[in-house]
Amino acid sequence: MAQYGILRGYRFTEAGEDIRGSKLYGRNDEKLGKIDDVIFDYFTGVISYVVVDTGGWLTTKKFIVPAGRLRTSTEHKDDFVVDLNKAQIENFPPYQEADLESEQQWTDYEGRYRSKWESDPVMHRAGTDRNITPATPQVPSGSAPVRGVRAGENVDAGAFTEGGFAASTDSVVISQSAAGIGPRWDRFQDRLRERRKEVIKTGSTEESADKYRKAG
């Protein structure tokens, strides 16, 4: 049984509560596309990914971004940003909506998707959106400064666990926690949770809606 669903044609009463249609920007303020849908957990209503429509520059037209990677844009009102560029996105495995109908297929896709993040991790200093590039917990004195890290500054190993390599492990954590993105996102997430059953019934396939009509 599939655990995740999408909104499809479901519409909220207040259009201003819906983030679909918001633009997504990448590195260097590069426009990546518009948020077309969200992938959420049937049982909790928590959003795991946003689905982005590129408008055509990507062969497969759409790609996904973990919700926890989004940030409110400071340059574009009501829009969002993510620390990705088009070259990285083109390296993601093609997103196919049909994979959500099968838990096994979606698990397989997530595994392949996450492996692409591991091959080119995006690391941030804890509590900031500034990149960290060294794979060691300290930048040697005399080396060129790195954005967010001063030369010779000790970097807490825990700073590498948020969205990138942990300094003491070889694993990559893709955070799907969407806390702290911004008020607009929070309102949207709250409405989705409140209307989760209605969304499942309206936006999902008839078979899925029947399976999860009593969810949670």
N, C-alpha and C positions, 0 to 999 in steps of 0.2 A: 504494500500500500504506500502510496506517495504521502509524504508528510508536509510538503511545501506546496503553496499555491501562488497565483498571481491575481491581480485585480481585473485584468482584461477590460471589459466595458463598464465596470461598476463606476458610478459617479457619486461623490459625496454631495450632501445638500448644499453646503457652502463651498463654492468653487475655490475660494481663497485658502481652504484647508488642504487642498490637493497639491502635492509637489510635482505631479506629472506635468510635463511641459516646461519645467525649469531647465535652464541650460547648465551643462556641466563643462567646466574648464579644467585644463590640465596644466602641466608645467609651462612657464613663460606665458601664461594667460592664453594658451592655445585652446580654442573651442573644440570640444570633443563630440558634442551632440546634445540631445535633450533626453531628460529622464522620461522614459516611455511607460514604465511599470515598476513594480516592486515584487520581490519574492519574499513571502512571509511564511512563518510556521503556522500551520492550521490550528494547533492546540493552544498557542500562546498569543498569536497575533504579532509576534516580534518580527521585525523586518530584518532579513539576513543580507539581501542584496538589492541594489537598484539595477534595472535594465535600461541601458542607454541606447537610443537610436541615433546612429551616426549621421543619418541623412544621406549616406551613400559612399563616404570616403573609405569605409571598411567593406571588404568583399562580402562578409557575412552580415553586414548592415547593423547588427546589434552586438553588444557585449555587456558583461555584468561587472559591478564593483561592490565589494563588501561594504555594507552600510557604515561600519565603523571607520572606513577610510575617508568618508565625506567630511567636508568642512563648509561652513557658510562662506560664500565669496565676499570679500571686503571691497571688491571692485565692481561687482554686478549685483544689484539689489534682487533679492529673492532667488538667486542662483547659487550653485555649489561648485566646489573645487575638489580635485583629487591629485595626488602627487604621482601622475603618470604622464607619459607622452604617447604619441600615436605608434611609434615603433614598438614599444612594450605591448600595447594593446593588440597590435597585429600578430604578436607572438602567442596570444592566448588561444586555447582551443576554441573552436566555433561554438557559440551558445545556441542551443536549440530548445525552444520552449517545450517540445514534446518530451524531453528528458525528465521534466518535472512529474510526469505521470507515473514514473517508475522509480521507486526508492533506490533500486539497484543501479539504474542508469544514471540517476542524479549523483549518487555516491561516487560512481566511476568518473563522472564529469568533474565533480569537485576535486577529486584526487589529481586529475590531470591539470586542472586550473591552478590549484595550489602549487603544483610543482613548478609552474612558470614564475610564480612569485618567489619561490626558493632560489631559482636560478638568477634572479635579478632583484634581490630584496630591497624594499624601500624602508630605510631605517630612520627613526626620529629620536631626538633627545626627549626624554620624558617631559610631558607637559608643554611641548612646543611642536611646531610644524616644520622645524628646521632639520635638514638632512644630516645624517652622520654617515661618513663613508669608511672610517677605519674599522677593521674587524678585531682590534685589540682594545682592552679597556683603558688605554692611555695613549695620548698623542705625544710622542717623544719631543723633548725640548729641541728647538731649532728647526723643527719641521714646519712645512707650510701650514698656516692655520686652516682649519676646516670650518665651514659654516656651522655655527652653534657651539663649537668647541675651540677654546683658546689653546695655543701651543703649551704643552706641559701640564694641561689641566687633567686631573683624574676624572674619569667618567665612571659613574656607578654602573656596575654590570646590569642592574635592573633597568637602566635606561635603554638597553638594547632589546628588551623583551617586548616593547610596545610596537608591534607592526614590523618587526625585523628579526635578525639573528640575535639570540641571547648570547652574551659574551662567553658564557660557559657551556653552551650547547651548540649542536649543529642543526637545530630545528628552527623553523620559521613559524611565527604565530601570525595568522591573519585574523585580526580582531574583527568580530562581527557585532561588537557592542556599539550601539549608536548613541550613547550618552554624550551630551555636550555639543552636539552638532549645531543647535540653534533653536529658537522658539518656534519657527515655522515647521521645522522637522518634528519637534516635540508634539505640536498640535496635530499634525498629520498622523503620527504614530499613535497618539491617544485615540483619535477617531477610528483608526483601523482596529484597534483592540476592542473598542466599544461595540463596533459593528461587525466584528469578525464573522459571526455566524451568517449574517445577512450577506456579507461579501462572498463567503464560501458558496452560499446557495445561488447567488446571482452571477458571480464571476467565474466560477469553476465549471468543469464539465459536469453533466448530470450525474455520471457515475461517481465522481469524486464528491460532489455535494451530498449525495445519498450516504456515502461512507462516513462523512464528517458532520452530518447535520446535528449530531449530538456531541460534537467535540467540546471538550473542556467544560 
